[in-house]
Amino acid sequence: MLTSFKLVQIVNQKKREVRKKIREGDSLEAGEMSLIDGSFHVLFAIRQICNRDEIDMWDYDLARDKLGEAVTLVSKLYSEAQKSDANFSSNRFFKDARTKDQVTKAVG
């Protein structure tokens, strides 16, 4: 449980950084907005990546090392969905059960 808590703290810090950029009018990288609504999916992606790589997801150091890949993966899925749907909604994208399936598939 401590590993999950620590990972959530890191993801929340990244969310605060994105929100700060938004407040200050700084430009965001493609998919960076996904961190605002997609925290759960980033954590889910870490789990899937750990399973794929056959590493202990409860080992904080090993799981933390997969954070960058997880953020990149979720950001990419977010950007692709945003480009392909004229009526895209971040909230709807992350509430859709199919998004978890997309994460699982993308991890491979």
trRosetta pair geometry for C-beta under 8 A, 3 or more apart (Angstrom, degrees):
i j d omega theta_ij theta_ji phi_ij phi_ji
1 4 5.7 -52 -156 35 40 112
1 5 6.3 41 149 -21 68 106
2 5 5.5 -54 -148 37 34 115
2 6 6.3 33 155 -19 67 105
2 60 7.3 -54 113 -67 92 125
3 6 5.9 -57 -149 37 29 109
3 7 6.3 27 155 -17 65 108
3 57 7.4 141 126 140 149 64
3 58 5.1 179 9 -155 155 51
3 59 7.2 65 -107 61 143 7
3 60 4.5 -149 -118 -81 88 78
3 63 5.9 82 -180 36 120 152
4 7 5.8 -59 -148 38 29 110
4 8 6.3 32 154 -21 65 106
4 43 7.3 57 -146 -157 83 131
5 8 5.7 -54 -149 34 29 112
5 9 6.6 34 151 -23 62 103
6 9 5.5 -49 -153 29 34 116
6 10 6.8 33 151 -17 64 101
6 60 5.6 17 68 -137 149 124
6 64 7.5 -50 122 -75 115 114
7 10 5.7 -52 -153 34 36 111
7 11 6.4 33 151 -15 67 105
7 43 6.1 117 124 -116 126 96
7 46 6.5 -138 -161 62 148 173
7 60 7.6 -154 -49 -138 89 79
7 63 6.2 -63 -77 128 132 122
7 64 6.7 -148 -97 -88 86 71
7 67 7.0 -168 -144 -90 94 113
8 11 5.7 -55 -146 40 34 110
8 12 6.1 35 154 -21 67 108
8 39 7.2 61 -139 171 76 123
8 43 6.8 2 -81 -82 74 136
9 12 5.7 -55 -145 38 28 112
9 13 6.5 33 153 -23 62 103
10 13 5.6 -51 -152 31 32 113
10 14 6.7 32 150 -17 63 102
10 64 6.9 123 -25 -131 167 96
10 67 6.3 -50 119 -130 142 157
11 14 5.6 -53 -154 35 35 113
11 15 6.5 40 146 -22 65 102
11 35 7.1 -166 -172 -154 81 98
11 39 4.9 117 144 -142 133 95
11 42 5.5 154 -122 87 130 141
11 43 6.6 -70 -37 -55 159 92
11 67 7.6 -146 -70 -147 82 114
12 15 5.3 -47 -149 33 37 117
12 16 6.5 42 151 -21 65 99
12 39 7.1 30 -72 -123 64 141
13 16 5.6 -49 -151 32 34 113
13 17 6.7 38 148 -20 63 102
14 17 5.5 -51 -153 32 36 115
14 18 6.7 37 149 -19 65 101
14 35 5.3 -110 121 -154 105 150
14 71 7.0 -101 177 -113 167 141
15 18 5.7 -53 -152 34 35 111
15 19 6.3 34 151 -18 67 105
15 35 5.0 -158 -90 142 69 105
15 36 6.1 121 -143 -100 97 45
15 39 6.5 -28 -59 -75 133 115
16 19 5.6 -53 -146 38 33 112
16 20 6.3 38 152 -24 65 104
17 20 5.6 -51 -148 33 31 114
17 21 6.6 35 151 -21 62 101
18 21 5.6 -52 -154 32 34 113
18 22 6.5 35 149 -20 65 104
18 28 6.7 47 -146 -121 88 119
18 32 5.6 178 -117 154 114 100
18 33 6.8 150 -176 -103 135 39
18 35 5.1 157 -17 68 153 125
18 36 6.1 -123 104 -58 140 87
19 22 5.5 -52 -150 34 35 114
19 23 6.3 36 152 -19 67 104
19 36 7.2 115 -67 -103 86 101
20 23 5.7 -52 -147 37 32 112
20 24 6.1 15 159 -5 66 113
20 26 8.0 14 117 25 71 126
21 24 6.1 -69 -144 48 26 100
21 26 4.1 -86 -155 67 80 113
21 27 7.6 -61 177 71 117 21
21 28 5.8 119 122 -82 140 83
21 32 7.7 -12 64 132 155 143
22 25 7.8 34 178 -70 27 28
22 26 7.7 -68 -48 49 22 76
22 28 7.3 10 -72 -56 77 122
28 32 4.2 -144 -179 61 103 130
28 33 6.1 69 144 -47 161 81
29 32 4.5 100 58 -41 77 120
29 75 7.7 10 108 -173 102 146
30 75 6.9 109 114 161 68 108
30 79 4.9 40 166 -107 101 143
31 34 5.1 -15 -179 -5 74 122
31 74 7.5 148 176 107 118 60
31 75 2.8 102 137 180 130 86
31 76 6.0 -24 -91 -56 162 30
31 78 4.8 123 -138 70 86 111
31 79 4.1 -67 -67 -41 97 107
32 35 6.4 -30 178 5 55 110
32 75 6.4 19 -67 -129 35 126
33 36 5.7 -31 -175 8 62 116
33 37 8.0 15 148 15 78 93
33 78 7.1 -163 76 152 82 142
33 90 6.5 -99 135 -98 112 144
34 37 7.1 -78 -160 55 42 79
34 38 4.3 -14 169 20 80 144
34 41 7.8 -74 169 71 107 130
34 74 5.3 175 142 132 140 95
34 75 4.9 -167 33 -101 138 57
34 77 7.7 104 -125 69 153 80
34 78 3.6 -139 -84 -35 125 167
34 79 7.7 -77 -40 -35 125 70
34 90 7.3 -160 -108 -141 51 109
35 38 6.2 -69 -97 57 19 92
35 39 6.8 56 -169 -73 59 71
35 42 7.1 25 -116 -42 71 144
35 71 7.0 6 -82 -141 105 103
35 75 7.7 -7 -40 -80 82 97
36 90 6.9 24 75 155 111 152
37 90 4.7 139 22 147 147 107
37 91 5.8 -132 -133 -88 153 51
37 93 7.6 102 100 67 136 95
37 94 4.7 -170 135 10 107 154
38 41 4.4 -48 -170 42 89 118
38 42 6.0 97 128 -28 89 90
38 74 5.2 159 149 167 141 133
38 78 6.5 -94 -43 -73 157 131
38 90 7.7 -98 -38 -173 95 98
38 94 5.2 -143 -90 -101 71 130
39 42 5.7 -54 -153 31 34 112
39 43 6.6 28 153 -13 67 105
40 43 5.8 -59 -154 40 33 109
40 44 6.1 35 149 -21 68 108
40 94 7.3 118 50 -177 107 113
41 44 5.3 -48 -141 38 35 116
41 45 6.2 42 154 -24 65 101
41 74 5.0 130 116 -123 112 129
41 94 6.2 -117 -24 -134 129 96
41 99 6.4 -59 -104 137 137 115
41 100 7.0 -137 -115 -92 90 64
41 103 5.7 -163 -165 -70 96 147
42 45 5.6 -51 -150 33 30 113
42 46 6.7 37 149 -23 62 99
42 67 7.5 37 169 -151 110 72
42 70 5.0 100 -165 137 69 113
42 71 5.7 21 -131 -85 120 62
42 74 5.2 -86 -81 0 71 156
43 46 5.6 -45 -153 27 36 114
43 47 6.8 37 149 -17 63 100
43 70 7.6 76 -70 167 15 152
44 47 5.7 -53 -156 34 36 113
44 48 6.4 32 149 -17 67 106
44 100 6.2 -74 157 -130 161 91
44 103 5.9 70 107 114 114 159
45 48 5.5 -54 -145 39 35 111
45 49 6.1 37 155 -21 68 106
45 69 7.6 -153 144 111 115 79
45 70 3.7 144 100 -143 115 93
45 73 5.2 170 -156 75 145 131
45 74 5.6 -126 -26 -47 151 102
45 103 5.1 -110 -83 -168 88 120
45 106 8.0 -28 -125 80 110 113
45 107 6.4 177 -150 -72 75 118
46 49 5.8 -56 -146 37 29 111
46 50 6.3 31 154 -20 64 106
46 57 7.1 120 132 -144 88 105
46 63 5.6 63 170 -170 121 90
46 66 5.0 127 -139 100 77 115
46 67 6.3 -2 -95 -89 120 55
46 70 4.6 -35 -61 -66 70 156
47 50 5.8 -55 -149 36 29 111
47 51 6.4 30 153 -18 64 105
47 57 5.4 38 -124 -137 65 153
48 51 5.6 -52 -149 36 32 112
48 52 6.3 36 151 -21 65 105
48 103 6.3 158 9 137 158 97
48 104 5.6 -148 -124 -111 145 60
48 107 4.2 -171 131 -14 120 173
49 52 5.5 -51 -147 35 32 114
49 53 6.1 13 159 -3 66 112
49 66 4.5 164 101 -167 137 134
49 69 5.8 124 -123 98 157 129
49 70 6.0 -115 -7 -70 140 91
49 73 7.9 -175 -64 -6 120 153
49 107 5.6 -130 -74 -142 63 119
50 53 6.1 -66 -141 50 26 98
50 55 5.0 -96 -153 71 77 87
50 56 7.2 -54 -175 100 122 15
50 57 3.8 122 108 -83 163 89
50 62 7.0 93 -121 128 106 106
50 63 5.9 -18 -76 -104 135 80
50 66 6.1 -127 -59 -4 78 166
51 54 7.4 22 -178 -76 31 41
51 57 7.1 -10 -48 -48 69 124
52 107 5.5 -153 -38 154 144 107
52 108 6.7 72 -128 86 141 60
53 66 7.5 -159 20 -92 144 129
55 59 6.9 -89 161 45 96 123
55 62 4.8 -148 160 168 132 137
55 63 7.8 -173 113 -67 115 60
55 66 8.0 175 64 -43 136 131
56 59 4.2 78 89 -11 108 107
56 62 6.1 90 63 59 75 150
56 63 8.0 -78 106 -46 60 95
57 62 7.7 -117 -106 97 26 109
57 63 5.4 76 -160 -91 55 117
58 63 7.4 59 -59 -36 5 135
59 62 4.1 43 93 22 113 115
59 63 6.3 155 78 -15 58 89
60 63 5.9 -64 -142 43 26 106
60 64 5.8 28 161 -23 67 111
61 64 5.8 -51 -141 34 26 113
61 65 6.7 32 155 -25 59 104
62 65 5.8 -54 -158 27 30 115
62 66 7.3 23 148 -15 60 104
63 66 5.9 -61 -162 32 39 110
63 67 7.6 65 141 -49 63 84
64 67 5.6 -19 -165 -19 46 118
65 68 7.9 -43 176 18 41 98
66 69 5.3 -57 -165 44 63 114
66 70 5.8 66 138 -27 83 105
67 70 5.6 -60 -148 37 31 112
67 71 6.2 29 158 -18 68 106
68 71 5.9 -54 -145 36 30 109
68 72 6.3 29 156 -17 64 109
69 72 5.7 -58 -148 39 30 112
69 73 6.2 31 154 -22 65 108
70 73 5.7 -54 -146 35 29 112
70 74 6.4 21 160 -11 65 107
71 74 6.2 -58 -145 41 28 104
71 75 6.0 29 156 -19 64 113
72 75 5.8 -59 -144 40 26 112
72 76 6.2 28 157 -23 63 108
73 76 5.9 -56 -150 33 26 111
73 77 6.6 23 154 -15 63 105
73 103 6.8 91 134 -140 120 78
73 106 5.4 143 -166 124 109 130
73 107 6.8 32 -152 -77 161 71
74 77 5.8 -53 -148 38 34 110
74 78 6.2 38 152 -23 65 108
74 103 6.7 2 -91 -107 81 110
75 78 5.5 -55 -147 37 30 116
75 79 6.3 30 155 -19 65 106
76 79 5.8 -53 -146 36 30 110
76 80 6.3 29 156 -18 64 107
76 106 7.5 162 82 -159 118 147
77 80 5.8 -57 -147 38 29 111
77 81 6.3 27 156 -17 65 108
77 99 7.2 120 143 -154 137 85
77 102 5.4 125 -145 133 136 126
77 103 6.7 -76 -26 -80 166 67
77 106 6.2 -102 -67 -44 117 160
78 81 6.0 -59 -149 37 26 108
78 82 6.2 28 153 -22 63 110
78 90 7.4 24 -151 -123 112 87
78 93 6.7 103 -124 135 73 154
79 82 5.6 -55 -146 36 30 115
79 83 6.4 27 157 -17 65 107
80 83 5.9 -58 -149 37 29 109
80 84 6.2 12 160 -8 65 115
81 84 6.1 -67 -142 45 28 102
81 85 5.9 -9 171 10 68 119
81 88 6.2 130 132 -127 83 119
81 93 5.4 116 124 -127 154 131
82 85 6.8 -75 -132 49 18 88
82 88 4.7 112 -126 175 55 172
82 93 8.0 -37 -63 -66 73 157
85 88 4.2 117 88 -69 104 83
88 92 7.9 -163 -172 60 44 113
88 93 6.8 13 -164 -51 86 122
89 92 3.8 66 79 14 113 111
89 93 6.4 -178 87 -16 56 83
90 93 5.6 -54 -147 33 29 115
90 94 6.5 12 162 -6 64 109
91 94 6.5 -68 -151 43 25 98
91 95 6.2 15 157 -12 64 116
92 95 5.8 -64 -141 42 29 106
92 96 6.3 41 158 -37 65 103
93 96 6.0 -52 -155 17 25 115
93 99 5.9 100 164 -85 66 137
94 99 6.0 -103 -118 81 34 172
95 99 8.0 85 53 12 22 134
96 99 4.9 103 78 -19 89 99
97 100 6.1 -43 -171 26 52 110
97 101 7.1 50 138 -14 69 104
98 101 5.1 -52 -156 38 49 117
98 102 6.3 55 145 -26 73 99
99 102 5.4 -48 -150 32 36 115
99 103 6.6 41 149 -21 64 99
100 103 5.6 -49 -153 31 35 113
100 104 6.5 36 150 -19 65 104
101 104 5.6 -52 -149 36 34 113
101 105 6.2 32 153 -17 66 107
102 105 5.7 -55 -145 40 30 111
102 106 6.1 30 156 -20 66 109
103 106 5.8 -58 -145 38 28 110
103 107 6.5 30 156 -24 64 104
104 107 6.0 -55 -153 29 28 111
105 108 7.1 27 170 -71 39 57
